[in-house]
Amino acid sequence: MDITVSDFTGQELELVAELLQQRYNKQITPELADSELKLDPVSDALTVCPTLYWSERGAHFVVCKIAQGRYKCQFFYADADQYGTGHDEYTDLRRCVLTLLRVQADHESQSVGVSSGATAIELANRSANDDYHGPLVI
């Protein structure tokens, strides 16, 4: 069964560009690309998914649209150095991109020995709906 995933809409592209502007304080235009992903766990078939790619501060980011209103994301530094957010997929593009940026920023800080300052109690009391789980090696 061939699955066709629609391209990112103009609204989706504008949203991501706006979030990147807020994060980096400069205009960053994500590149449009395609990724082949295994979406069905019981099949070896790959699906071509529209993908947004950008690179900033030594990190590379991808956000893949896997269906209408469904997204996957990750960031990486090298092929063997890939990270996820702790969620397999998102149904909200804003939450997907913001969580991805937050996890990468924390990873960047941890890499240079800077802590976010959150205590174990604060982390334990976070809402179950909070998408932030720290950088997870993929």
N, CA, C and O atoms as a GROMACS GRO file, in nm:
protein
  552
    1MET      N    1   0.084  -0.118   0.000
    1MET     CA    2   0.000   0.000   0.000
    1MET      C    3   0.089   0.125   0.000
    1MET      O    4   0.170   0.144   0.091
    2ASP      N    5   0.074   0.208  -0.101
    2ASP     CA    6   0.151   0.331  -0.110
    2ASP      C    7   0.082   0.441  -0.030
    2ASP      O    8  -0.037   0.468  -0.047
    3ILE      N    9   0.160   0.503   0.056
    3ILE     CA   10   0.110   0.614   0.136
    3ILE      C   11   0.170   0.741   0.078
    3ILE      O   12   0.291   0.749   0.057
    4THR      N   13   0.086   0.840   0.054
    4THR     CA   14   0.134   0.968   0.006
    4THR      C   15   0.111   1.072   0.114
    4THR      O   16  -0.001   1.088   0.163
    5VAL      N   17   0.217   1.141   0.150
    5VAL     CA   18   0.208   1.244   0.253
    5VAL      C   19   0.214   1.379   0.183
    5VAL      O   20   0.305   1.404   0.104
    6SER      N   21   0.118   1.466   0.213
    6SER     CA   22   0.114   1.598   0.149
    6SER      C   23   0.229   1.685   0.196
    6SER      O   24   0.279   1.670   0.308
    7ASP      N   25   0.272   1.775   0.109
    7ASP     CA   26   0.380   1.868   0.140
    7ASP      C   27   0.342   1.960   0.256
    7ASP      O   28   0.224   1.973   0.291
    8PHE      N   29   0.443   2.024   0.314
    8PHE     CA   30   0.418   2.126   0.416
    8PHE      C   31   0.339   2.239   0.351
    8PHE      O   32   0.366   2.278   0.237
    9THR      N   33   0.243   2.292   0.424
    9THR     CA   34   0.163   2.403   0.373
    9THR      C   35   0.239   2.534   0.394
    9THR      O   36   0.338   2.539   0.466
   10GLY      N   37   0.192   2.639   0.330
   10GLY     CA   38   0.251   2.772   0.350
   10GLY      C   39   0.243   2.814   0.496
   10GLY      O   40   0.337   2.873   0.548
   11GLN      N   41   0.133   2.784   0.561
   11GLN     CA   42   0.117   2.818   0.703
   11GLN      C   43   0.218   2.743   0.789
   11GLN      O   44   0.277   2.801   0.880
   12GLU      N   45   0.239   2.616   0.760
   12GLU     CA   46   0.337   2.538   0.837
   12GLU      C   47   0.478   2.594   0.817
   12GLU      O   48   0.554   2.606   0.914
   13LEU      N   49   0.512   2.628   0.694
   13LEU     CA   50   0.645   2.684   0.666
   13LEU      C   51   0.665   2.817   0.737
   13LEU      O   52   0.771   2.843   0.793
   14GLU      N   53   0.562   2.901   0.736
   14GLU     CA   54   0.570   3.030   0.804
   14GLU      C   55   0.585   3.012   0.956
   14GLU      O   56   0.662   3.084   1.019
   15LEU      N   57   0.513   2.917   1.012
   15LEU     CA   58   0.521   2.891   1.156
   15LEU      C   59   0.664   2.851   1.194
   15LEU      O   60   0.719   2.904   1.290
   16VAL      N   61   0.722   2.758   1.121
   16VAL     CA   62   0.857   2.713   1.152
   16VAL      C   63   0.957   2.827   1.137
   16VAL      O   64   1.044   2.844   1.222
   17ALA      N   65   0.946   2.905   1.030
   17ALA     CA   66   1.036   3.019   1.010
   17ALA      C   67   1.023   3.119   1.125
   17ALA      O   68   1.124   3.175   1.170
   18GLU      N   69   0.902   3.142   1.172
   18GLU     CA   70   0.879   3.234   1.284
   18GLU      C   71   0.943   3.181   1.412
   18GLU      O   72   1.006   3.258   1.486
   19LEU      N   73   0.929   3.053   1.440
   19LEU     CA   74   0.989   2.993   1.559
   19LEU      C   75   1.142   2.998   1.554
   19LEU      O   76   1.207   3.021   1.655
   20LEU      N   77   1.198   2.976   1.436
   20LEU     CA   78   1.343   2.983   1.421
   20LEU      C   79   1.393   3.127   1.437
   20LEU      O   80   1.499   3.151   1.493
   21GLN      N   81   1.316   3.222   1.388
   21GLN     CA   82   1.350   3.364   1.405
   21GLN      C   83   1.354   3.398   1.554
   21GLN      O   84   1.445   3.467   1.600
   22GLN      N   85   1.255   3.351   1.627
   22GLN     CA   86   1.250   3.378   1.771
   22GLN      C   87   1.367   3.311   1.844
   22GLN      O   88   1.423   3.369   1.936
   23ARG      N   89   1.403   3.191   1.804
   23ARG     CA   90   1.509   3.117   1.872
   23ARG      C   91   1.648   3.176   1.845
   23ARG      O   92   1.728   3.192   1.936
   24TYR      N   93   1.674   3.208   1.717
   24TYR     CA   94   1.810   3.248   1.679
   24TYR      C   95   1.826   3.397   1.655
   24TYR      O   96   1.936   3.445   1.630
   25ASN      N   97   1.716   3.471   1.661
   25ASN     CA   98   1.718   3.616   1.643
   25ASN      C   99   1.773   3.656   1.507
   25ASN      O  100   1.838   3.760   1.492
   26LYS      N  101   1.747   3.573   1.408
   26LYS     CA  102   1.783   3.602   1.269
   26LYS      C  103   1.697   3.515   1.180
   26LYS      O  104   1.641   3.414   1.224
   27GLN      N  105   1.686   3.554   1.054
   27GLN     CA  106   1.603   3.478   0.962
   27GLN      C  107   1.675   3.350   0.919
   27GLN      O  108   1.788   3.352   0.871
   28ILE      N  109   1.606   3.239   0.939
   28ILE     CA  110   1.654   3.109   0.895
   28ILE      C  111   1.539   3.047   0.815
   28ILE      O  112   1.428   3.032   0.865
   29THR      N  113   1.568   3.012   0.692
   29THR     CA  114   1.467   2.950   0.608
   29THR      C  115   1.499   2.802   0.594
   29THR      O  116   1.599   2.765   0.533
   30PRO      N  117   1.415   2.717   0.652
   30PRO     CA  118   1.441   2.573   0.640
   30PRO      C  119   1.435   2.529   0.493
   30PRO      O  120   1.355   2.579   0.415
   31GLU      N  121   1.520   2.434   0.460
   31GLU     CA  122   1.520   2.378   0.326
   31GLU      C  123   1.416   2.267   0.318
   31GLU      O  124   1.395   2.193   0.414
   32LEU      N  125   1.352   2.257   0.203
   32LEU     CA  126   1.257   2.148   0.179
   32LEU      C  127   1.334   2.028   0.128
   32LEU      O  128   1.420   2.040   0.041
   33ALA      N  129   1.304   1.913   0.182
   33ALA     CA  130   1.370   1.788   0.143
   33ALA      C  131   1.268   1.675   0.155
   33ALA      O  132   1.153   1.697   0.192
   34ASP      N  133   1.312   1.556   0.124
   34ASP     CA  134   1.231   1.436   0.143
   34ASP      C  135   1.312   1.336   0.224
   34ASP      O  136   1.434   1.327   0.210
   35SER      N  137   1.243   1.262   0.309
   35SER     CA  138   1.305   1.154   0.386
   35SER      C  139   1.224   1.028   0.362
   35SER      O  140   1.102   1.033   0.348
   36GLU      N  141   1.293   0.915   0.357
   36GLU     CA  142   1.225   0.787   0.348
   36GLU      C  143   1.217   0.727   0.487
   36GLU      O  144   1.320   0.697   0.549
   37LEU      N  145   1.095   0.711   0.537
   37LEU     CA  146   1.074   0.661   0.672
   37LEU      C  147   0.989   0.536   0.670
   37LEU      O  148   0.901   0.520   0.585
   38LYS      N  149   1.016   0.447   0.764
   38LYS     CA  150   0.934   0.327   0.783
   38LYS      C  151   0.822   0.366   0.879
   38LYS      O  152   0.845   0.374   1.000
   39LEU      N  153   0.704   0.389   0.826
   39LEU     CA  154   0.591   0.436   0.908
   39LEU      C  155   0.507   0.322   0.964
   39LEU      O  156   0.443   0.337   1.069
   40ASP      N  157   0.507   0.208   0.896
   40ASP     CA  158   0.428   0.094   0.940
   40ASP      C  159   0.522  -0.008   1.005
   40ASP      O  160   0.607  -0.065   0.937
   41PRO      N  161   0.509  -0.030   1.137
   41PRO     CA  162   0.602  -0.119   1.206
   41PRO      C  163   0.599  -0.264   1.158
   41PRO      O  164   0.694  -0.338   1.182
   42VAL      N  165   0.493  -0.306   1.093
   42VAL     CA  166   0.483  -0.444   1.047
   42VAL      C  167   0.524  -0.460   0.900
   42VAL      O  168   0.516  -0.570   0.846
   43SER      N  169   0.566  -0.353   0.838
   43SER     CA  170   0.606  -0.357   0.698
   43SER      C  171   0.746  -0.299   0.683
   43SER      O  172   0.788  -0.213   0.760
   44ASP      N  173   0.817  -0.348   0.583
   44ASP     CA  174   0.950  -0.292   0.554
   44ASP      C  175   0.942  -0.178   0.453
   44ASP      O  176   1.044  -0.121   0.415
   45ALA      N  177   0.821  -0.146   0.410
   45ALA     CA  178   0.804  -0.041   0.310
   45ALA      C  179   0.844   0.095   0.366
   45ALA      O  180   0.818   0.128   0.482
   46LEU      N  181   0.909   0.173   0.280
   46LEU     CA  182   0.947   0.309   0.316
   46LEU      C  183   0.852   0.408   0.251
   46LEU      O  184   0.808   0.388   0.138
   47THR      N  185   0.820   0.514   0.323
   47THR     CA  186   0.732   0.619   0.273
   47THR      C  187   0.812   0.747   0.258
   47THR      O  188   0.887   0.785   0.349
   48VAL      N  189   0.798   0.812   0.144
   48VAL     CA  190   0.863   0.941   0.122
   48VAL      C  191   0.784   1.047   0.197
   48VAL      O  192   0.665   1.066   0.173
   49CYS      N  193   0.852   1.116   0.290
   49CYS     CA  194   0.787   1.215   0.374
   49CYS      C  195   0.851   1.352   0.351
   49CYS      O  196   0.974   1.364   0.350
   50PRO      N  197   0.769   1.456   0.332
   50PRO     CA  198   0.824   1.591   0.322
   50PRO      C  199   0.900   1.624   0.450
   50PRO      O  200   0.856   1.591   0.560
   51THR      N  201   1.013   1.689   0.434
   51THR     CA  202   1.102   1.716   0.547
   51THR      C  203   1.152   1.859   0.542
   51THR      O  204   1.182   1.912   0.435
   52LEU      N  205   1.161   1.921   0.659
   52LEU     CA  206   1.224   2.052   0.672
   52LEU      C  207   1.361   2.030   0.735
   52LEU      O  208   1.373   1.957   0.834
   53TYR      N  209   1.462   2.092   0.678
   53TYR     CA  210   1.599   2.077   0.728
   53TYR      C  211   1.660   2.215   0.747
   53TYR      O  212   1.643   2.304   0.664
   54TRP      N  213   1.732   2.232   0.858
   54TRP     CA  214   1.813   2.351   0.878
   54TRP      C  215   1.932   2.314   0.965
   54TRP      O  216   1.931   2.213   1.035
   55SER      N  217   2.032   2.398   0.959
   55SER     CA  218   2.153   2.377   1.037
   55SER      C  219   2.187   2.508   1.105
   55SER      O  220   2.184   2.614   1.043
   56GLU      N  221   2.220   2.499   1.233
   56GLU     CA  222   2.254   2.620   1.309
   56GLU      C  223   2.341   2.580   1.427
   56GLU      O  224   2.314   2.482   1.496
   57ARG      N  225   2.445   2.658   1.450
   57ARG     CA  226   2.534   2.641   1.566
   57ARG      C  227   2.590   2.499   1.576
   57ARG      O  228   2.602   2.443   1.685
   58GLY      N  229   2.624   2.443   1.460
   58GLY     CA  230   2.687   2.311   1.456
   58GLY      C  231   2.591   2.194   1.460
   58GLY      O  232   2.635   2.079   1.448
   59ALA      N  233   2.463   2.219   1.476
   59ALA     CA  234   2.363   2.112   1.481
   59ALA      C  235   2.279   2.114   1.353
   59ALA      O  236   2.257   2.220   1.293
   60HIS      N  237   2.233   1.997   1.315
   60HIS     CA  238   2.145   1.982   1.199
   60HIS      C  239   2.010   1.934   1.251
   60HIS      O  240   2.004   1.850   1.341
   61PHE      N  241   1.903   1.987   1.195
   61PHE     CA  242   1.767   1.957   1.242
   61PHE      C  243   1.682   1.907   1.127
   61PHE      O  244   1.695   1.953   1.014
   62VAL      N  245   1.595   1.810   1.156
   62VAL     CA  246   1.495   1.767   1.059
   62VAL      C  247   1.360   1.754   1.127
   62VAL      O  248   1.348   1.703   1.239
   63VAL      N  249   1.258   1.800   1.057
   63VAL     CA  250   1.120   1.781   1.098
   63VAL      C  251   1.050   1.716   0.978
   63VAL      O  252   1.044   1.775   0.870
   64CYS      N  253   0.999   1.596   0.999
   64CYS     CA  254   0.935   1.520   0.891
   64CYS      C  255   0.784   1.521   0.912
   64CYS      O  256   0.735   1.500   1.023
   65LYS      N  257   0.713   1.545   0.805
   65LYS     CA  258   0.567   1.536   0.808
   65LYS      C  259   0.531   1.394   0.769
   65LYS      O  260   0.558   1.352   0.657
   66ILE      N  261   0.470   1.319   0.862
   66ILE     CA  262   0.442   1.178   0.836
   66ILE      C  263   0.295   1.153   0.799
   66ILE      O  264   0.260   1.043   0.756
   67ALA      N  265   0.212   1.254   0.817
   67ALA     CA  266   0.070   1.249   0.778
   67ALA      C  267   0.015   1.390   0.803
   67ALA      O  268   0.084   1.476   0.858
   68GLN      N  269  -0.107   1.412   0.762
   68GLN     CA  270  -0.168   1.541   0.788
   68GLN      C  271  -0.175   1.564   0.940
   68GLN      O  272  -0.240   1.488   1.011
   69GLY      N  273  -0.106   1.668   0.988
   69GLY     CA  274  -0.108   1.700   1.130
   69GLY      C  275  -0.025   1.608   1.218
   69GLY      O  276  -0.046   1.604   1.339
   70ARG      N  277   0.071   1.533   1.159
   70ARG     CA  278   0.158   1.444   1.237
   70ARG      C  279   0.302   1.464   1.192
   70ARG      O  280   0.332   1.469   1.073
   71TYR      N  281   0.393   1.475   1.293
   71TYR     CA  282   0.532   1.510   1.264
   71TYR      C  283   0.629   1.429   1.350
   71TYR      O  284   0.596   1.389   1.461
   72LYS      N  285   0.748   1.406   1.296
   72LYS     CA  286   0.861   1.346   1.368
   72LYS      C  287   0.976   1.445   1.358
   72LYS      O  288   0.984   1.523   1.264
   73CYS      N  289   1.067   1.440   1.458
   73CYS     CA  290   1.180   1.533   1.452
   73CYS      C  291   1.303   1.474   1.520
   73CYS      O  292   1.292   1.382   1.601
   74GLN      N  293   1.418   1.528   1.486
   74GLN     CA  294   1.543   1.493   1.552
   74GLN      C  295   1.648   1.597   1.516
   74GLN      O  296   1.631   1.675   1.422
   75PHE      N  297   1.756   1.598   1.593
   75PHE     CA  298   1.872   1.678   1.558
   75PHE      C  299   1.994   1.590   1.565
   75PHE      O  300   1.994   1.488   1.633
   76PHE      N  301   2.099   1.631   1.495
   76PHE     CA  302   2.220   1.549   1.493
   76PHE      C  303   2.340   1.637   1.465
   76PHE      O  304   2.329   1.749   1.415
   77TYR      N  305   2.455   1.583   1.499
   77TYR     CA  306   2.582   1.649   1.471
   77TYR      C  307   2.660   1.570   1.369
   77TYR      O  308   2.728   1.629   1.285
   78ALA      N  309   2.652   1.439   1.373
   78ALA     CA  310   2.714   1.347   1.278
   78ALA      C  311   2.624   1.225   1.270
   78ALA      O  312   2.531   1.209   1.349
   79ASP      N  313   2.652   1.138   1.172
   79ASP     CA  314   2.567   1.019   1.155
   79ASP      C  315   2.553   0.938   1.283
   79ASP      O  316   2.446   0.885   1.311
   80ALA      N  317   2.659   0.929   1.360
   80ALA     CA  318   2.656   0.848   1.482
   80ALA      C  319   2.618   0.929   1.605
   80ALA      O  320   2.622   0.877   1.716
   81ASP      N  321   2.581   1.052   1.588
   81ASP     CA  322   2.554   1.143   1.698
   81ASP      C  323   2.416   1.207   1.678
   81ASP      O  324   2.406   1.327   1.654
   82GLN      N  325   2.309   1.124   1.690
   82GLN     CA  326   2.173   1.168   1.663
   82GLN      C  327   2.090   1.168   1.791
   82GLN      O  328   2.109   1.082   1.878
   83TYR      N  329   1.999   1.265   1.801
   83TYR     CA  330   1.920   1.282   1.923
   83TYR      C  331   1.773   1.305   1.890
   83TYR      O  332   1.740   1.369   1.790
   84GLY      N  333   1.687   1.252   1.975
   84GLY     CA  334   1.544   1.274   1.966
   84GLY      C  335   1.494   1.349   2.087
   84GLY      O  336   1.573   1.387   2.174
   85THR      N  337   1.365   1.369   2.093
   85THR     CA  338   1.305   1.446   2.201
   85THR      C  339   1.235   1.358   2.305
   85THR      O  340   1.190   1.409   2.407
   86GLY      N  341   1.226   1.228   2.278
   86GLY     CA  342   1.156   1.140   2.371
   86GLY      C  343   1.014   1.109   2.326
   86GLY      O  344   0.944   1.031   2.391
   87HIS      N  345   0.971   1.169   2.217
   87HIS     CA  346   0.838   1.142   2.163
   87HIS      C  347   0.853   1.088   2.021
   87HIS      O  348   0.931   1.141   1.942
   88ASP      N  349   0.779   0.984   1.989
   88ASP     CA  350   0.785   0.927   1.856
   88ASP      C  351   0.726   1.020   1.752
   88ASP      O  352   0.776   1.029   1.639
   89GLU      N  353   0.620   1.091   1.790
   89GLU     CA  354   0.558   1.184   1.695
   89GLU      C  355   0.479   1.291   1.769
   89GLU      O  356   0.446   1.278   1.887
   90TYR      N  357   0.448   1.395   1.695
   90TYR     CA  358   0.372   1.509   1.748
   90TYR      C  359   0.251   1.534   1.659
   90TYR      O  360   0.254   1.506   1.539
   91THR      N  361   0.145   1.585   1.719
   91THR     CA  362   0.027   1.624   1.642
   91THR      C  363   0.016   1.777   1.632
   91THR      O  364  -0.079   1.829   1.574
   92ASP      N  365   0.113   1.846   1.689
   92ASP     CA  366   0.116   1.992   1.686
   92ASP      C  367   0.255   2.035   1.639
   92ASP      O  368   0.354   2.011   1.708
   93LEU      N  369   0.262   2.099   1.524
   93LEU     CA  370   0.392   2.138   1.467
   93LEU      C  371   0.465   2.237   1.557
   93LEU      O  372   0.587   2.227   1.573
   94ARG      N  373   0.394   2.330   1.616
   94ARG     CA  374   0.458   2.428   1.706
   94ARG      C  375   0.526   2.355   1.823
   94ARG      O  376   0.642   2.382   1.855
   95ARG      N  377   0.454   2.264   1.885
   95ARG     CA  378   0.510   2.190   1.999
   95ARG      C  379   0.629   2.105   1.954
   95ARG      O  380   0.728   2.093   2.026
   96CYS      N  381   0.620   2.047   1.836
   96CYS     CA  382   0.728   1.964   1.782
   96CYS      C  383   0.857   2.048   1.768
   96CYS      O  384   0.962   2.008   1.816
   97VAL      N  385   0.847   2.162   1.702
   97VAL     CA  386   0.965   2.245   1.676
   97VAL      C  387   1.018   2.306   1.806
   97VAL      O  388   1.139   2.306   1.828
   98LEU      N  389   0.929   2.356   1.891
   98LEU     CA  390   0.975   2.416   2.017
   98LEU      C  391   1.045   2.313   2.105
   98LEU      O  392   1.147   2.344   2.167
   99THR      N  393   0.992   2.193   2.112
   99THR     CA  394   1.054   2.089   2.193
   99THR      C  395   1.190   2.050   2.134
   99THR      O  396   1.287   2.032   2.208
  100LEU      N  397   1.196   2.038   2.003
  100LEU     CA  398   1.322   2.005   1.937
  100LEU      C  399   1.428   2.111   1.966
  100LEU      O  400   1.541   2.077   2.000
  101LEU      N  401   1.392   2.238   1.955
  101LEU     CA  402   1.486   2.346   1.981
  101LEU      C  403   1.529   2.348   2.128
  101LEU      O  404   1.645   2.372   2.159
  102ARG      N  405   1.435   2.323   2.216
  102ARG     CA  406   1.465   2.323   2.360
  102ARG      C  407   1.560   2.210   2.398
  102ARG      O  408   1.654   2.230   2.475
  103VAL      N  409   1.534   2.091   2.345
  103VAL     CA  410   1.619   1.977   2.375
  103VAL      C  411   1.760   2.001   2.320
  103VAL      O  412   1.859   1.971   2.388
  104GLN      N  413   1.770   2.054   2.198
  104GLN     CA  414   1.903   2.078   2.142
  104GLN      C  415   1.976   2.186   2.222
  104GLN      O  416   2.097   2.173   2.244
  105ALA      N  417   1.907   2.291   2.264
  105ALA     CA  418   1.971   2.396   2.343
  105ALA      C  419   2.023   2.340   2.474
  105ALA      O  420   2.133   2.375   2.517
  106ASP      N  421   1.946   2.254   2.538
  106ASP     CA  422   1.992   2.191   2.662
  106ASP      C  423   2.110   2.098   2.636
  106ASP      O  424   2.205   2.094   2.715
  107HIS      N  425   2.106   2.024   2.527
  107HIS     CA  426   2.219   1.938   2.492
  107HIS      C  427   2.344   2.021   2.470
  107HIS      O  428   2.453   1.985   2.516
  108GLU      N  429   2.330   2.131   2.400
  108GLU     CA  430   2.443   2.222   2.375
  108GLU      C  431   2.499   2.274   2.507
  108GLU      O  432   2.621   2.279   2.524
  109SER      N  433   2.412   2.314   2.598
  109SER     CA  434   2.455   2.363   2.729
  109SER      C  435   2.524   2.254   2.810
  109SER      O  436   2.628   2.279   2.872
  110GLN      N  437   2.467   2.134   2.810
  110GLN     CA  438   2.527   2.023   2.884
  110GLN      C  439   2.664   1.987   2.827
  110GLN      O  440   2.754   1.946   2.901
  111SER      N  441   2.680   2.003   2.697
  111SER     CA  442   2.807   1.969   2.633
  111SER      C  443   2.920   2.060   2.678
  111SER      O  444   3.037   2.020   2.676
  112VAL      N  445   2.886   2.182   2.718
  112VAL     CA  446   2.989   2.275   2.766
  112VAL      C  447   2.986   2.287   2.918
  112VAL      O  448   3.050   2.375   2.976
  113GLY      N  449   2.910   2.198   2.983
  113GLY     CA  450   2.909   2.192   3.129
  113GLY      C  451   2.818   2.291   3.198
  113GLY      O  452   2.838   2.320   3.316
  114VAL      N  453   2.719   2.344   3.127
  114VAL     CA  454   2.624   2.437   3.187
  114VAL      C  455   2.496   2.362   3.216
  114VAL      O  456   2.443   2.295   3.128
  115SER      N  457   2.445   2.372   3.336
  115SER     CA  458   2.322   2.305   3.375
  115SER      C  459   2.205   2.402   3.365
  115SER      O  460   2.223   2.523   3.380
  116SER      N  461   2.086   2.350   3.340
  116SER     CA  462   1.967   2.435   3.334
  116SER      C  463   1.929   2.484   3.473
  116SER      O  464   1.849   2.577   3.487
  117GLY      N  465   1.985   2.422   3.576
  117GLY     CA  466   1.957   2.465   3.713
  117GLY      C  467   1.833   2.403   3.772
  117GLY      O  468   1.800   2.430   3.888
  118ALA      N  469   1.762   2.320   3.697
  118ALA     CA  470   1.642   2.257   3.749
  118ALA      C  471   1.680   2.150   3.851
  118ALA      O  472   1.773   2.072   3.829
  119THR      N  473   1.609   2.148   3.961
  119THR     CA  474   1.636   2.048   4.063
  119THR      C  475   1.558   1.921   4.030
  119THR      O  476   1.467   1.922   3.948
  120ALA      N  477   1.594   1.812   4.094
  120ALA     CA  478   1.525   1.685   4.074
  120ALA      C  479   1.377   1.697   4.110
  120ALA      O  480   1.292   1.638   4.043
  121ILE      N  481   1.346   1.773   4.214
  121ILE     CA  482   1.206   1.791   4.255
  121ILE      C  483   1.129   1.867   4.147
  121ILE      O  484   1.017   1.830   4.114
  122GLU      N  485   1.189   1.972   4.092
  122GLU     CA  486   1.123   2.047   3.985
  122GLU      C  487   1.099   1.958   3.863
  122GLU      O  488   0.991   1.963   3.803
  123LEU      N  489   1.197   1.877   3.828
  123LEU     CA  490   1.181   1.788   3.714
  123LEU      C  491   1.071   1.685   3.739
  123LEU      O  492   0.994   1.654   3.649
  124ALA      N  493   1.064   1.634   3.862
  124ALA     CA  494   0.963   1.534   3.896
  124ALA      C  495   0.823   1.594   3.896
  124ALA      O  496   0.726   1.523   3.868
  125ASN      N  497   0.811   1.723   3.925
  125ASN     CA  498   0.680   1.787   3.932
  125ASN      C  499   0.632   1.842   3.799
  125ASN      O  500   0.522   1.897   3.792
  126ARG      N  501   0.711   1.827   3.694
  126ARG     CA  502   0.667   1.875   3.564
  126ARG      C  503   0.540   1.801   3.523
  126ARG      O  504   0.518   1.685   3.559
  127SER      N  505   0.459   1.870   3.448
  127SER     CA  506   0.334   1.812   3.399
  127SER      C  507   0.361   1.690   3.313
  127SER      O  508   0.459   1.685   3.239
  128ALA      N  509   0.273   1.592   3.323
  128ALA     CA  510   0.284   1.472   3.239
  128ALA      C  511   0.268   1.509   3.092
  128ALA      O  512   0.312   1.434   3.005
  129ASN      N  513   0.206   1.624   3.063
  129ASN     CA  514   0.187   1.668   2.925
  129ASN      C  515   0.307   1.743   2.871
  129ASN      O  516   0.309   1.778   2.753
  130ASP      N  517   0.406   1.770   2.954
  130ASP     CA  518   0.526   1.841   2.910
  130ASP      C  519   0.602   1.751   2.814
  130ASP      O  520   0.636   1.638   2.848
  131ASP      N  521   0.631   1.801   2.695
  131ASP     CA  522   0.700   1.722   2.594
  131ASP      C  523   0.848   1.715   2.616
  131ASP      O  524   0.917   1.644   2.542
  132TYR      N  525   0.901   1.784   2.712
  132TYR     CA  526   1.044   1.790   2.731
  132TYR      C  527   1.095   1.674   2.814
  132TYR      O  528   1.053   1.655   2.928
  133HIS      N  529   1.186   1.598   2.758
  133HIS     CA  530   1.247   1.486   2.828
  133HIS      C  531   1.398   1.490   2.821
  133HIS      O  532   1.464   1.394   2.859
  134GLY      N  533   1.456   1.599   2.773
  134GLY     CA  534   1.600   1.608   2.757
  134GLY      C  535   1.646   1.536   2.632
  134GLY      O  536   1.568   1.463   2.571
  135PRO      N  537   1.770   1.556   2.594
  135PRO     CA  538   1.821   1.491   2.472
  135PRO      C  539   1.829   1.340   2.489
  135PRO      O  540   1.886   1.290   2.586
  136LEU      N  541   1.773   1.269   2.394
  136LEU     CA  542   1.776   1.122   2.397
  136LEU      C  543   1.852   1.074   2.275
  136LEU      O  544   1.818   1.109   2.162
  137VAL      N  545   1.955   0.995   2.297
  137VAL     CA  546   2.034   0.942   2.187
  137VAL      C  547   1.949   0.844   2.109
  137VAL      O  548   1.882   0.757   2.166
  138ILE      N  549   1.952   0.858   1.977
  138ILE     CA  550   1.873   0.768   1.890
  138ILE      C  551   1.962   0.658   1.839
  138ILE      O  552   1.917   0.571   1.764
   0.00000   0.00000   0.00000
